[in-house]
Amino acid sequence: MVMRSMLCFTKLVAQALNVVNCAKKGTLVLEHKDERDLGLHLLQFAEVVEEACTNLLPNVVCDYLYNLSEIFSKFYSNPECKVKDVAMKL
């Protein structure tokens, strides 16, 4: 059970990083509001980690992840936003 959860989490992180990389390159088109919200929130990750490390406030990362889970749930439950299964290369 734990291994399956870790695998699912790894796939989600890989997809999130793919979204961030595409957004930085300017090749990502986000058509729906939920997609844009998720993409913009993912772009804040580096800033949040830097703030947490600089100010020694790990709760900042916890707040970010909590908000990310809410935004992702909203995105995932939206039928207009198609979630495709992405093959992960290791």
Secondary structure, DSSP 8 states (H G I E B T S, - for coil): -HHHHHHHHHHHHHHHHHHHHHHHHT-----SHHHHHHHHHHHTHHHHHHHHHHHT-THHHHHHHHHHHHHHHHHHH-TTS---------
